[in-house]
Amino acid sequence: MNQSDVFFLVMILIGLSTLTVIVWQLVRSRRGGRDDGHSGNWWEGPWDDDRKN
């Protein structure tokens, strides 16, 4: 195993890890089963509650 083989394996590992984290975040945000009345999406902040009054 030379240096280019190790570099290739490290890049594949980093790519798979990044893809796994992105997919996990998408699945978690779509599930949104929290009990505090918010869906858990990053674009829905506390400013949404002000317009309901």
Residue pairs with C-beta under 8 A, 6 or more apart in sequence:
28 40
29 40
29 41
29 42
32 39
32 40
32 41
34 40
38 44
